[in-house]
Amino acid sequence: MEHFQVDCVVIGAGVVGIAVARQLALIGHSVWVLEAAGEIGSGTSSRNSEVIHAGIYYPKGSLKARLCVEGRRKLYDYCEQKKVPYKRCGKLIVATNTQQINELEKIIEKGLANGVEGLEIIEQPQLLALEPELNALAAIWSPNTGIIDSHQLMVQLQADAEASGAQFVFNSPVVSGSVIDAGIELIVGHTQPFKLTTSRLINSAGLHAVELLRNIKGFPEEHIPQFFMAKGNYFSLSGKVPFNHLIYPVPEQGGLGVHLTLDIAGQARFGPDVEWVMEQNFRVDASRSKGFEEAIQRYWPTLPKGQLQTAYAGIRPKLSGPNEAAADFLIQDQTVHGVKGLVNLMGIESPGLTACLAIAEKVAGQVR
Ligand SMILES: Cc1cc2nc3c(=O)[nH]c(=O)nc-3n(C[C@H](O)[C@H](O)[C@H](O)COP(=O)(O)OP(=O)(O)OC[C@H]3O[C@@H](n4cnc5c(N)ncnc54)[C@H](O)[C@@H]3O)c2cc1C
């Protein structure tokens, strides 16, 4: 079996893995990205809402809050500089009953505490001027929320990484590994399996990041967190929607509620809902459309009947289960688990896309 020696290895070419590889290459590391699939971004990174989040919902001081706000600012600058398609279209978080108006107050307090700029509560007349078809009593207006072409973002990040010398190795699932004196040794199940030794390893394997650690001999078991998965299903609408902004209900357990997002081409999609699952499959059950219709009709009562079509699904890598408080991102380095040169990225659910550039800078600072 061939044996390679590489300075820095990133496992996973999702948006976070690619951003980390780019950052490490920019600061002079020689980097390989090992990706199980045959292309970039085939995991969660291509199964999300493509929203650039402002950073409103997360507990103050959490990694999600800090990296979302910082990552969002960096991402807008990056998109502008590199011509990655994006739109700072703004979003409305809507209260459809009086009880939810109190929720809006709590949400805006969190957002302001996180340093999110421009948030304000707007009342019905102003709201109707913005979105005449909307049924809501009041809303939070978030002008710094936007949408992005996530695939173009990944293509650009990869191009930057490669321009700084990073190499992407596809069809290369990391099967197992061991902690050794010289660093970490990996077995990679390529069509021609190979062995690789590295002194710096970033585990950015998304839905597989936790499971992968179980196959690394010498990694302390007590630092392997519990892992859960929550699927988010999407439906699309044939026909045009009468909205120009993203419309979100107040958040629900495990997710942000069935919201309306628009892609860069102006096509509407609804979702994601929250379906806790034990296995990974991305089928969307058409019978869920009834629940979607009910949820959407709360804020858009004139939704035409029977026009929702199954679209796609993504799966959130979660470190907290149903009915538990949402866990933060978990970025573990040597100071936590004791394995020199290893950084694990776990539970990188939303807002991981928004935060990717900030996560990358943080990880680069932690790799020794
Ligand atoms: C339903 C949903 C909606 C979301 N909406 C948003 C949003 O609007 N805005 C936002 O900011 N965030 C959103 N997110 C979160 C965002 O999509 C993720 O945080 C981000 O895509 C995670 O990227 P990643 O690189 O960590 O993981 P992934 O994209 O999953 O990449 C991991 C990669 O690792 C590879 N891999 C796995 N195991 C191995 C192995 N053993 N060897 C080699 N390669 C391996 C996989 O093939 C995959 O390509 C959403 C997530 C979901 C599920």
The ligand as a MOL file (V3000), in Angstrom:
LIG
                    3D

  0  0  0     0  0            999 V3000
M  V30 BEGIN CTAB
M  V30 COUNTS 53 58 0 0 0
M  V30 BEGIN ATOM
M  V30 1 C -31.7620 21.5950 6.2800 0
M  V30 2 C -30.5830 22.4900 6.4910 0
M  V30 3 C -30.6670 23.8570 6.2260 0
M  V30 4 C -29.5780 24.7010 6.4400 0
M  V30 5 N -29.6700 26.0280 6.1040 0
M  V30 6 C -28.6030 26.8370 6.2960 0
M  V30 7 C -28.6600 28.1940 5.9210 0
M  V30 8 O -29.6250 28.6580 5.3250 0
M  V30 9 N -27.5960 29.0100 6.2320 0
M  V30 10 C -26.4940 28.5170 6.8680 0
M  V30 11 O -25.6040 29.2960 7.1860 0
M  V30 12 N -26.3810 27.2050 7.1730 0
M  V30 13 C -27.3970 26.3480 6.8750 0
M  V30 14 N -27.2970 25.0210 7.1610 0
M  V30 15 C -26.0380 24.5160 7.6900 0
M  V30 16 C -24.9830 24.2990 6.5980 0
M  V30 17 O -25.5410 23.7160 5.4590 0
M  V30 18 C -23.8790 23.4050 7.1750 0
M  V30 19 O -23.4280 23.9570 8.3930 0
M  V30 20 C -22.6780 23.2740 6.2450 0
M  V30 21 O -23.0770 22.9480 4.9530 0
M  V30 22 C -21.7500 22.2240 6.8130 0
M  V30 23 O -20.6740 22.0610 5.9430 0
M  V30 24 P -19.5980 20.9480 6.2330 0
M  V30 25 O -18.4970 21.1690 5.2850 0
M  V30 26 O -19.3000 20.9290 7.6990 0
M  V30 27 O -20.3680 19.5530 5.9970 0
M  V30 28 P -20.7760 18.7890 4.6480 0
M  V30 29 O -21.2540 19.7070 3.6110 0
M  V30 30 O -21.7050 17.6970 5.0650 0
M  V30 31 O -19.4210 18.1700 4.1520 0
M  V30 32 C -18.8210 17.0500 4.7530 0
M  V30 33 C -18.0780 16.3060 3.6610 0
M  V30 34 O -17.3210 15.2740 4.2660 0
M  V30 35 C -17.3330 14.1620 3.4100 0
M  V30 36 N -17.0140 12.9850 4.2180 0
M  V30 37 C -17.7660 12.3990 5.1820 0
M  V30 38 N -17.1220 11.3490 5.7130 0
M  V30 39 C -15.9200 11.2540 5.0760 0
M  V30 40 C -14.8230 10.3780 5.1830 0
M  V30 41 N -14.8070 9.3590 6.0590 0
M  V30 42 N -13.7560 10.5660 4.3570 0
M  V30 43 C -13.7510 11.5930 3.4550 0
M  V30 44 N -14.7910 12.4470 3.3110 0
M  V30 45 C -15.8520 12.2940 4.1170 0
M  V30 46 C -18.7420 14.1500 2.8420 0
M  V30 47 O -18.8030 13.4190 1.6320 0
M  V30 48 C -19.0030 15.6480 2.6680 0
M  V30 49 O -18.6820 16.0930 1.3680 0
M  V30 50 C -28.3680 24.1560 6.9470 0
M  V30 51 C -28.2760 22.7800 7.2050 0
M  V30 52 C -29.3510 21.9500 6.9610 0
M  V30 53 C -29.2350 20.4750 7.1780 0
M  V30 END ATOM
M  V30 BEGIN BOND
M  V30 1 1 1 2
M  V30 2 1 2 3
M  V30 3 2 2 52
M  V30 4 2 3 4
M  V30 5 1 4 5
M  V30 6 1 4 50
M  V30 7 2 5 6
M  V30 8 1 6 7
M  V30 9 1 6 13
M  V30 10 2 7 8
M  V30 11 1 7 9
M  V30 12 1 9 10
M  V30 13 2 10 11
M  V30 14 1 10 12
M  V30 15 2 12 13
M  V30 16 1 13 14
M  V30 17 1 14 15
M  V30 18 1 14 50
M  V30 19 1 15 16
M  V30 20 1 16 17
M  V30 21 1 16 18
M  V30 22 1 18 19
M  V30 23 1 18 20
M  V30 24 1 20 21
M  V30 25 1 20 22
M  V30 26 1 22 23
M  V30 27 1 23 24
M  V30 28 2 24 25
M  V30 29 1 24 26
M  V30 30 1 24 27
M  V30 31 1 27 28
M  V30 32 2 28 29
M  V30 33 1 28 30
M  V30 34 1 28 31
M  V30 35 1 31 32
M  V30 36 1 32 33
M  V30 37 1 33 34
M  V30 38 1 33 48
M  V30 39 1 34 35
M  V30 40 1 35 36
M  V30 41 1 35 46
M  V30 42 1 36 37
M  V30 43 1 36 45
M  V30 44 2 37 38
M  V30 45 1 38 39
M  V30 46 1 39 40
M  V30 47 2 39 45
M  V30 48 1 40 41
M  V30 49 2 40 42
M  V30 50 1 42 43
M  V30 51 2 43 44
M  V30 52 1 44 45
M  V30 53 1 46 47
M  V30 54 1 46 48
M  V30 55 1 48 49
M  V30 56 2 50 51
M  V30 57 1 51 52
M  V30 58 1 52 53
M  V30 END BOND
M  V30 END CTAB
M  END
